[in-house]
Amino acid sequence: MKAIAMTRPGGPEVLELRERPEPAPGPGEVLVEVAAAGVNFMDTGVRRGMFWTATSDATVLGVEGAGRVIGFGSGVEGLRPGQRVAWAYAPGSYAERLVVPAAALVPVPGTIDDRTAAAVMMQGLTASHFATDFYPVQPGDVALVHAAAGGVGLLLTQIIKLRGGQVIGRVSSADKVAAAKAAGADHVIVDVEGRFAAAAVHLSGGEGVHVVYDGSGPKTFQGSLDSLRRCGTFCWYGPVLSGQAPLDIMSLPRSIKLGYAVFADHVPTPALLRARAGRLFDWIETGGLKVRIGGVYALAEAARAHADMESRATTGKLLLVP
Ligand SMILES: NC(=O)c1ccc[n+]([C@@H]2O[C@H](COP(=O)([O-])OP(=O)(O)OC[C@H]3O[C@@H](n4cnc5c(N)ncnc54)[C@H](OP(=O)(O)O)[C@@H]3O)[C@@H](O)[C@H]2O)c1
């Protein structure tokens, strides 16, 4: 079967379409035919050698997707052949087929198509963690959402609005304003130099925002701190884009809450994974959450998808279709 693999870290050019052995499910595992695989920023980190460094053989990239059950190992219950499923984290998803632990799969309702399901898993669960769990947005709260036209940003904006919050989005170019506004952003700041704080404070009525969601790297960190109101919350989430600069805790604004939010802590058990993915599907079915697919690429075009994502020119979710 075909898959996108790399044998050394580097730029998009290290991603190659390769013939790989047919995967075989072991106990508790399911063989899945991939209908669509999600492209996530973490995949670019894997490609550049930030994660999964212990792997010696050709590493198949990708963690997210949707498709159909085509085989089982022993001991798998509650799934049937042909069933449509999706997953947020299963290494090796840039492939025609892969083996996924049954516990990592969620059933996809008939009303949700494969591409939408693949597009909403990682970024949707991330956004729902941020707005309902890490900092449960309350009606009237003002949130600053970075990369507001990106995959996480568009979903996060909509979930904040569903909860009655207001959104100030920050995007890097004027081309992205319409997408952020279509997702419900009340205001959109265009900035790429980290000079958005004064506008964010002004747009929040002068006091600063209740919460900032920032996965955009070192350039935005200080501005995000400066945008917060007294006792505000800083939801930091960008290990791929952010440098790990040491932090002097005494330099932080007093009484703020600053934390590293990780989507996996939103779905620590199979039951919570199914419940919280199910809630995303419900929101999609009832029209509260719209999933914007910004680009669909053939599996063989994974390198181009990575280059496009890193160019900052894309909006919404990028998918690979085997
Ligand atoms: N903690 C978690 O659980 C978790 C889960 C998923 C993702 N993440 C993190 O979230 C971030 C976004 O990942 P994603 O896969 O979900 O993609 P995404 O939300 O679609 O992000 C793409 C956006 O990132 C911005 N961007 C692109 N290149 C950039 C650069 N060089 N510097 C700064 N910003 C850049 C762009 O927005 P603008 O050009 O408008 O700024 C683009 O719209 C990554 O840092 C990823 O590691 C964290």
The ligand as an SDF file (V2000), in Angstrom:
LIG
                    3D

 48 52  0  0  0  0  0  0  0  0999 V2000
   -1.7780   21.9970   22.2440 N   0  0  0  0  0  0  0  0  0  0  0  0
   -2.5310   21.2560   21.4410 C   0  0  0  0  0  0  0  0  0  0  0  0
   -3.2270   20.3400   21.8860 O   0  0  0  0  0  0  0  0  0  0  0  0
   -2.5370   21.5390   19.9710 C   0  0  0  0  0  0  0  0  0  0  0  0
   -3.3920   20.8440   19.1100 C   0  0  0  0  0  0  0  0  0  0  0  0
   -3.4020   21.1880   17.7570 C   0  0  0  0  0  0  0  0  0  0  0  0
   -2.5580   22.1810   17.3000 C   0  0  0  0  0  0  0  0  0  0  0  0
   -1.7130   22.7940   18.1750 N   0  0  0  0  0  0  0  0  0  0  0  0
   -0.8270   23.8580   17.7470 C   0  0  0  0  0  0  0  0  0  0  0  0
   -1.6130   24.8380   17.1340 O   0  0  0  0  0  0  0  0  0  0  0  0
   -0.8590   25.5130   16.1550 C   0  0  0  0  0  0  0  0  0  0  0  0
   -1.6680   25.5020   14.8820 C   0  0  0  0  0  0  0  0  0  0  0  0
   -1.7290   24.1790   14.4300 O   0  0  0  0  0  0  0  0  0  0  0  0
   -2.8420   23.5770   13.4950 P   0  0  0  0  0  0  0  0  0  0  0  0
   -2.3360   22.3310   12.9340 O   0  0  0  0  0  0  0  0  0  0  0  0
   -4.1100   23.4800   14.2220 O   0  0  0  0  0  0  0  0  0  0  0  0
   -2.9750   24.6120   12.3270 O   0  0  0  0  0  0  0  0  0  0  0  0
   -3.9320   25.8590   12.0930 P   0  0  0  0  0  0  0  0  0  0  0  0
   -4.7630   26.1540   13.2690 O   0  0  0  0  0  0  0  0  0  0  0  0
   -4.6140   25.6640   10.8070 O   0  0  0  0  0  0  0  0  0  0  0  0
   -2.8430   26.9740   12.0150 O   0  0  0  0  0  0  0  0  0  0  0  0
   -2.4730   27.5600   10.8390 C   0  0  0  0  0  0  0  0  0  0  0  0
   -2.2980   29.0270   11.1440 C   0  0  0  0  0  0  0  0  0  0  0  0
   -1.0430   29.2210   11.7910 O   0  0  0  0  0  0  0  0  0  0  0  0
   -0.5460   30.4780   11.4260 C   0  0  0  0  0  0  0  0  0  0  0  0
    0.8430   30.3060   10.9820 N   0  0  0  0  0  0  0  0  0  0  0  0
    1.2990   29.6030    9.9430 C   0  0  0  0  0  0  0  0  0  0  0  0
    2.6310   29.6820    9.8550 N   0  0  0  0  0  0  0  0  0  0  0  0
    3.0330   30.4450   10.8720 C   0  0  0  0  0  0  0  0  0  0  0  0
    4.2810   30.8820   11.3340 C   0  0  0  0  0  0  0  0  0  0  0  0
    5.4100   30.5490   10.7010 N   0  0  0  0  0  0  0  0  0  0  0  0
    4.3410   31.6250   12.4300 N   0  0  0  0  0  0  0  0  0  0  0  0
    3.2080   31.9780   13.0760 C   0  0  0  0  0  0  0  0  0  0  0  0
    1.9710   31.5980   12.6760 N   0  0  0  0  0  0  0  0  0  0  0  0
    1.8950   30.8350   11.5990 C   0  0  0  0  0  0  0  0  0  0  0  0
   -1.4010   30.9910   10.2970 C   0  0  0  0  0  0  0  0  0  0  0  0
   -2.2220   32.0590   10.8020 O   0  0  0  0  0  0  0  0  0  0  0  0
   -1.8160   33.5900   10.5520 P   0  0  0  0  0  0  0  0  0  0  0  0
   -0.9490   33.5910    9.3310 O   0  0  0  0  0  0  0  0  0  0  0  0
   -3.1050   34.2820   10.3390 O   0  0  0  0  0  0  0  0  0  0  0  0
   -1.0960   34.0060   11.7970 O   0  0  0  0  0  0  0  0  0  0  0  0
   -2.2900   29.8260    9.9130 C   0  0  0  0  0  0  0  0  0  0  0  0
   -3.5970   30.2410    9.5930 O   0  0  0  0  0  0  0  0  0  0  0  0
    0.4790   24.7860   16.0880 C   0  0  0  0  0  0  0  0  0  0  0  0
    1.4270   25.4680   16.8700 O   0  0  0  0  0  0  0  0  0  0  0  0
    0.1750   23.4440   16.7110 C   0  0  0  0  0  0  0  0  0  0  0  0
    1.2900   22.8560   17.3030 O   0  0  0  0  0  0  0  0  0  0  0  0
   -1.6890   22.4960   19.4850 C   0  0  0  0  0  0  0  0  0  0  0  0
  1  2  1  0
  2  3  2  0
  2  4  1  0
  4  5  1  0
  4 48  2  0
  5  6  2  0
  6  7  1  0
  7  8  2  0
  8  9  1  0
  8 48  1  0
  9 10  1  0
  9 46  1  0
 10 11  1  0
 11 12  1  0
 11 44  1  0
 12 13  1  0
 13 14  1  0
 14 15  2  0
 14 16  1  0
 14 17  1  0
 17 18  1  0
 18 19  2  0
 18 20  1  0
 18 21  1  0
 21 22  1  0
 22 23  1  0
 23 24  1  0
 23 42  1  0
 24 25  1  0
 25 26  1  0
 25 36  1  0
 26 27  1  0
 26 35  1  0
 27 28  2  0
 28 29  1  0
 29 30  1  0
 29 35  2  0
 30 31  1  0
 30 32  2  0
 32 33  1  0
 33 34  2  0
 34 35  1  0
 36 37  1  0
 36 42  1  0
 37 38  1  0
 38 39  2  0
 38 40  1  0
 38 41  1  0
 42 43  1  0
 44 45  1  0
 44 46  1  0
 46 47  1  0
M  CHG  2   8   1  16  -1
M  END
$$$$
